[in-house]
Amino acid sequence: MEPDTIVPAEVEASSEVMASVEEGPVDKFILADITEDDAFITLQLDDAASLPAWR
């Protein structure tokens, strides 16, 4: 039987990821790779996981 494995993703060694909170009518959490164009994700701050939740 052949194992069902996933090939590891290649990760750019010089990536730099930053997070920010944009305040407004709806507060948004933004996570971005600032070394790439259009490499970001946003979601409502209420839906973002807190640091203790990630541990």
N, CA, C and O atoms as a GROMACS GRO file, in nm:
protein
  220
    1MET      N    1   0.084  -0.117   0.000
    1MET     CA    2   0.000   0.000   0.000
    1MET      C    3   0.089   0.124   0.000
    1MET      O    4   0.185   0.132   0.077
    2GLU      N    5   0.058   0.218  -0.085
    2GLU     CA    6   0.136   0.342  -0.095
    2GLU      C    7   0.085   0.443   0.008
    2GLU      O    8  -0.036   0.464   0.020
    3PRO      N    9   0.177   0.508   0.083
    3PRO     CA   10   0.133   0.605   0.184
    3PRO      C   11   0.068   0.728   0.120
    3PRO      O   12   0.107   0.770   0.011
    4ASP      N   13  -0.029   0.783   0.188
    4ASP     CA   14  -0.097   0.904   0.142
    4ASP      C   15  -0.029   1.024   0.207
    4ASP      O   16  -0.068   1.066   0.316
    5THR      N   17   0.071   1.077   0.141
    5THR     CA   18   0.147   1.189   0.198
    5THR      C   19   0.127   1.314   0.115
    5THR      O   20   0.092   1.309  -0.003
    6ILE      N   21   0.151   1.425   0.179
    6ILE     CA   22   0.140   1.555   0.112
    6ILE      C   23   0.281   1.611   0.096
    6ILE      O   24   0.360   1.611   0.190
    7VAL      N   25   0.310   1.657  -0.023
    7VAL     CA   26   0.441   1.716  -0.049
    7VAL      C   27   0.448   1.851   0.022
    7VAL      O   28   0.358   1.934   0.007
    8PRO      N   29   0.554   1.874   0.100
    8PRO     CA   30   0.565   2.004   0.170
    8PRO      C   31   0.570   2.120   0.071
    8PRO      O   32   0.630   2.109  -0.036
    9ALA      N   33   0.508   2.229   0.108
    9ALA     CA   34   0.507   2.348   0.023
    9ALA      C   35   0.644   2.414   0.028
    9ALA      O   36   0.711   2.414   0.131
   10GLU      N   37   0.685   2.470  -0.086
   10GLU     CA   38   0.809   2.546  -0.088
   10GLU      C   39   0.779   2.685  -0.036
   10GLU      O   40   0.685   2.751  -0.082
   11VAL      N   41   0.858   2.730   0.061
   11VAL     CA   42   0.835   2.858   0.125
   11VAL      C   43   0.951   2.950   0.094
   11VAL      O   44   1.067   2.912   0.108
   12GLU      N   45   0.920   3.070   0.053
   12GLU     CA   46   1.022   3.170   0.025
   12GLU      C   47   1.092   3.206   0.155
   12GLU      O   48   1.027   3.242   0.253
   13ALA      N   49   1.224   3.196   0.156
   13ALA     CA   50   1.300   3.222   0.279
   13ALA      C   51   1.300   3.369   0.317
   13ALA      O   52   1.323   3.403   0.433
   14SER      N   53   1.275   3.457   0.221
   14SER     CA   54   1.283   3.600   0.252
   14SER      C   55   1.145   3.663   0.271
   14SER      O   56   1.131   3.785   0.262
   15SER      N   57   1.044   3.584   0.298
   15SER     CA   58   0.910   3.638   0.322
   15SER      C   59   0.905   3.715   0.453
   15SER      O   60   0.977   3.684   0.548
   16GLU      N   61   0.821   3.816   0.456
   16GLU     CA   62   0.799   3.891   0.579
   16GLU      C   63   0.649   3.911   0.594
   16GLU      O   64   0.585   3.975   0.511
   17VAL      N   65   0.594   3.856   0.702
   17VAL     CA   66   0.450   3.860   0.725
   17VAL      C   67   0.422   3.955   0.841
   17VAL      O   68   0.491   3.953   0.943
   18MET      N   69   0.319   4.037   0.823
   18MET     CA   70   0.281   4.132   0.927
   18MET      C   71   0.130   4.126   0.946
   18MET      O   72   0.056   4.087   0.856
   19ALA      N   73   0.086   4.165   1.066
   19ALA     CA   74  -0.057   4.169   1.097
   19ALA      C   75  -0.093   4.309   1.143
   19ALA      O   76  -0.010   4.381   1.199
   20SER      N   77  -0.219   4.347   1.118
   20SER     CA   78  -0.265   4.479   1.156
   20SER      C   79  -0.415   4.474   1.183
   20SER      O   80  -0.485   4.384   1.136
   21VAL      N   81  -0.463   4.572   1.258
   21VAL     CA   82  -0.607   4.588   1.280
   21VAL      C   83  -0.647   4.723   1.221
   21VAL      O   84  -0.591   4.827   1.255
   22GLU      N   85  -0.745   4.719   1.132
   22GLU     CA   86  -0.798   4.841   1.070
   22GLU      C   87  -0.928   4.875   1.140
   22GLU      O   88  -1.025   4.799   1.134
   23GLU      N   89  -0.930   4.989   1.207
   23GLU     CA   90  -1.050   5.030   1.279
   23GLU      C   91  -1.143   5.107   1.186
   23GLU      O   92  -1.097   5.183   1.101
   24GLY      N   93  -1.271   5.087   1.203
   24GLY     CA   94  -1.371   5.154   1.122
   24GLY      C   95  -1.509   5.112   1.171
   24GLY      O   96  -1.523   5.065   1.284
   25PRO      N   97  -1.610   5.127   1.085
   25PRO     CA   98  -1.743   5.081   1.123
   25PRO      C   99  -1.742   4.933   1.162
   25PRO      O  100  -1.814   4.890   1.252
   26VAL      N  101  -1.659   4.855   1.091
   26VAL     CA  102  -1.636   4.715   1.125
   26VAL      C  103  -1.485   4.698   1.135
   26VAL      O  104  -1.414   4.716   1.036
   27ASP      N  105  -1.434   4.663   1.255
   27ASP     CA  106  -1.290   4.644   1.272
   27ASP      C  107  -1.247   4.520   1.195
   27ASP      O  108  -1.313   4.416   1.202
   28LYS      N  109  -1.134   4.531   1.121
   28LYS     CA  110  -1.084   4.420   1.039
   28LYS      C  111  -0.943   4.382   1.081
   28LYS      O  112  -0.862   4.469   1.114
   29PHE      N  113  -0.915   4.251   1.080
   29PHE     CA  114  -0.781   4.197   1.102
   29PHE      C  115  -0.720   4.172   0.965
   29PHE      O  116  -0.784   4.112   0.878
   30ILE      N  117  -0.598   4.218   0.944
   30ILE     CA  118  -0.530   4.203   0.815
   30ILE      C  119  -0.400   4.127   0.838
   30ILE      O  120  -0.321   4.164   0.925
   31LEU      N  121  -0.377   4.023   0.760
   31LEU     CA  122  -0.254   3.945   0.763
   31LEU      C  123  -0.196   3.953   0.623
   31LEU      O  124  -0.262   3.917   0.526
   32ALA      N  125  -0.070   4.000   0.612
   32ALA     CA  126  -0.013   4.024   0.479
   32ALA      C  127   0.132   3.980   0.471
   32ALA      O  128   0.208   3.994   0.567
   33ASP      N  129   0.169   3.926   0.355
   33ASP     CA  130   0.309   3.900   0.320
   33ASP      C  131   0.353   4.023   0.243
   33ASP      O  132   0.316   4.040   0.127
   34ILE      N  133   0.432   4.108   0.306
   34ILE     CA  134   0.467   4.236   0.244
   34ILE      C  135   0.574   4.224   0.136
   34ILE      O  136   0.610   4.324   0.073
   35THR      N  137   0.625   4.103   0.112
   35THR     CA  138   0.723   4.083   0.006
   35THR      C  139   0.657   4.045  -0.126
   35THR      O  140   0.726   4.032  -0.227
   36GLU      N  141   0.526   4.027  -0.126
   36GLU     CA  142   0.452   3.989  -0.246
   36GLU      C  143   0.337   4.086  -0.271
   36GLU      O  144   0.274   4.133  -0.176
   37ASP      N  145   0.308   4.115  -0.396
   37ASP     CA  146   0.194   4.198  -0.430
   37ASP      C  147   0.065   4.118  -0.409
   37ASP      O  148   0.058   4.000  -0.442
   38ASP      N  149  -0.036   4.183  -0.354
   38ASP     CA  150  -0.169   4.125  -0.335
   38ASP      C  151  -0.168   3.995  -0.254
   38ASP      O  152  -0.254   3.909  -0.276
   39ALA      N  153  -0.074   3.979  -0.162
   39ALA     CA  154  -0.068   3.860  -0.077
   39ALA      C  155  -0.115   3.898   0.063
   39ALA      O  156  -0.034   3.920   0.154
   40PHE      N  157  -0.248   3.906   0.080
   40PHE     CA  158  -0.304   3.942   0.209
   40PHE      C  159  -0.440   3.877   0.226
   40PHE      O  160  -0.503   3.834   0.130
   41ILE      N  161  -0.484   3.872   0.350
   41ILE     CA  162  -0.616   3.821   0.382
   41ILE      C  163  -0.675   3.911   0.489
   41ILE      O  164  -0.604   3.956   0.580
   42THR      N  165  -0.804   3.939   0.480
   42THR     CA  166  -0.872   4.021   0.580
   42THR      C  167  -0.994   3.945   0.632
   42THR      O  168  -1.054   3.865   0.560
   43LEU      N  169  -1.028   3.971   0.758
   43LEU     CA  170  -1.150   3.917   0.815
   43LEU      C  171  -1.194   4.008   0.929
   43LEU      O  172  -1.114   4.085   0.982
   44GLN      N  173  -1.320   3.996   0.966
   44GLN     CA  174  -1.369   4.077   1.076
   44GLN      C  175  -1.291   4.042   1.202
   44GLN      O  176  -1.264   3.925   1.229
   45LEU      N  177  -1.256   4.143   1.279
   45LEU     CA  178  -1.175   4.123   1.398
   45LEU      C  179  -1.241   4.025   1.495
   45LEU      O  180  -1.172   3.947   1.560
   46ASP      N  181  -1.372   4.028   1.504
   46ASP     CA  182  -1.444   3.935   1.593
   46ASP      C  183  -1.423   3.789   1.553
   46ASP      O  184  -1.432   3.699   1.637
   47ASP      N  185  -1.395   3.764   1.424
   47ASP     CA  186  -1.376   3.627   1.375
   47ASP      C  187  -1.231   3.581   1.383
   47ASP      O  188  -1.203   3.462   1.365
   48ALA      N  189  -1.138   3.671   1.411
   48ALA     CA  190  -0.996   3.636   1.419
   48ALA      C  191  -0.967   3.565   1.552
   48ALA      O  192  -1.025   3.599   1.655
   49ALA      N  193  -0.879   3.466   1.548
   49ALA     CA  194  -0.841   3.393   1.669
   49ALA      C  195  -0.749   3.479   1.755
   49ALA      O  196  -0.663   3.550   1.703
   50SER      N  197  -0.767   3.472   1.885
   50SER     CA  198  -0.678   3.543   1.976
   50SER      C  199  -0.549   3.463   1.994
   50SER      O  200  -0.544   3.345   1.959
   51LEU      N  201  -0.445   3.526   2.046
   51LEU     CA  202  -0.320   3.455   2.068
   51LEU      C  203  -0.336   3.333   2.158
   51LEU      O  204  -0.281   3.228   2.125
   52PRO      N  205  -0.408   3.343   2.270
   52PRO     CA  206  -0.426   3.223   2.353
   52PRO      C  207  -0.497   3.109   2.277
   52PRO      O  208  -0.471   2.992   2.304
   53ALA      N  209  -0.584   3.143   2.184
   53ALA     CA  210  -0.654   3.039   2.108
   53ALA      C  211  -0.559   2.965   2.014
   53ALA      O  212  -0.584   2.848   1.981
   54TRP      N  213  -0.452   3.030   1.970
   54TRP     CA  214  -0.355   2.967   1.879
   54TRP      C  215  -0.260   2.874   1.955
   54TRP      O  216  -0.197   2.788   1.893
   55ARG      N  217  -0.250   2.889   2.086
   55ARG     CA  218  -0.153   2.808   2.163
   55ARG      C  219  -0.205   2.671   2.189
   55ARG      O  220  -0.137   2.590   2.252
   0.00000   0.00000   0.00000
